[in-house]
Amino acid sequence: MISAKNLIKMAKKWRKYAALQRKRISFNRDGLESCCTSLPVADKGHFAVYTADHRRFVLPLAYLNNSLFRQLLKMSEEEYGLPSNGPIVLPCDWLFMDCAICLIRQGRAGDLQEDSLVRSRCSSSCLYKGQMKQQSIIC
């Protein structure tokens, strides 16, 4: 049987141990980019999305007003549904997403229509995969 004195000592030890476990490590803002490359949370004014090939893109919130990006989000909802706890996954590969970001930055994303978006998404993915297969056959 444990005496009251030993029980109090054990409780104090466990409190100290629990307090040490709760302490968090904080980084200064300048050293954050150098030590951590894959942060689970985006910076203020940005949001993170993932492509079908698991690449992460951190984009400014202003992109949500763009019709091209809205269409990508609608296509994502149709294909994957709304995420409850997981990340937003867009139904395109990293190559198409990179091109879409360039179009949005240049202000030319509004020129695309919905049907051309679907065709270009499929064709860019297939084209890229086809190029990769051709390169592996040649080598």
N, C-alpha and C positions, 0 to 999 in steps of 0.2 A: 504494500500500500504506500502511496506517495504522500509525504507529509505536506502540510499547508505551505510551509516555507519553501520546499522544493517546487511545489506547484506554482507559486508566485514567481520564482526565479525562471522557470520554464516559460511562463506567460510573458515575462519581460523580454526574454531572448527571442521569442516568436514575434513580438511586436517590433523589436529592432530589425529582425530579419525581413518582416513584411514591409517596414518603412524603407529599407534599402531597395527592395524589389520595385517599389512604386516610383522611385526617383527616375526621372527621364534624362536622357542625354540631349542637350540642346546644341545646335550648331549655329555659328554666326552666319549671316546671309552671304558673305563673300566666299566662304569656304564650302558652301553647300554644293556648288556645281562641280568642284574638284573631287569631292569625296563620294558623292552619291549621284549616280547617273540615272537610276531607275526609281524615281520617287512615286509613291502610290497616289499622291495628291498633286494636282497642277497648281501653278502659281495663281495669284489673285488676278481675275480677269481672263482666265484661260480655262479650257476644259480638255480632257483627254478622251480620245477615241482609239479603237484598235481596228485594224483591217483583218480580213479573213485569214491572212497568213501571220497573224499575231504580232504585227508591228504596231508600235505605239506612236501616235501623233498628238502633240499638245498644240491646240489652236486657240486663237483669241475668240472671245465671246461674240465679237462682231460678225464672225463667219456664220452664226446662226441666222442672220438676216438674209443670207445669200440663197437664191432659189436653187442653185446647184446643190448646195450642201443640204438644204431642206429635202430635196428629192432623194439624196443619199440616205438621209435619216428615215424617210418613209419606206424606202426599199429595205432598209435594215429592219424596221418594224415588221414588214411583211414576211421577211425571210426568217428572222430570229425571234420575233416578239419583243415585248418590252422587258428589259433586264430589271430584276428586282434587287439583287445584291451585286451582280456582276457588272463588268464594264460594258460600254456601248461598243458593239462590233458592227462595222460597216461591211456590206457584202461586196467588197472589192479588194484587190491586192494592193501592195504598197506602191507599185508603179503607177497605177491609175490614181491613187490618192495623191501622190506627188504631183502628177499632171493637173489634177483638180485644184490643188492648192496654188499652183502657178497661175492657172486661169483666174482664180478668185483674186489673187494679188494684182494681176494685170487688169482686172475689171472686165474680162471678156467672158466670164462664166454665164452671164445672162443671155448670151447668144445661143446657148444650147437649149434644145427642146427636150421634153421627157423621153421621147422615143429614141432620140439620138444618144441620150445619156445611157440608156440601157444597152443599145448596140455597141457603143464605144467601150462600156465597161466590160462586156463580154469579149469584144474583139481585142482589147488591150491585154486582157488576161490570157486569152488564147494565143495572141501574137507573141507575147513574152515567153509563154511556155513553149511555143513552137520554136522560137529562137534558141532557147536553152537546149531543146532536144537536138536541133541541128548542130549546135556547137559541140554537144557531147558525141554526136555521130562522127563529126569531122576529126575530133581529137582522138 
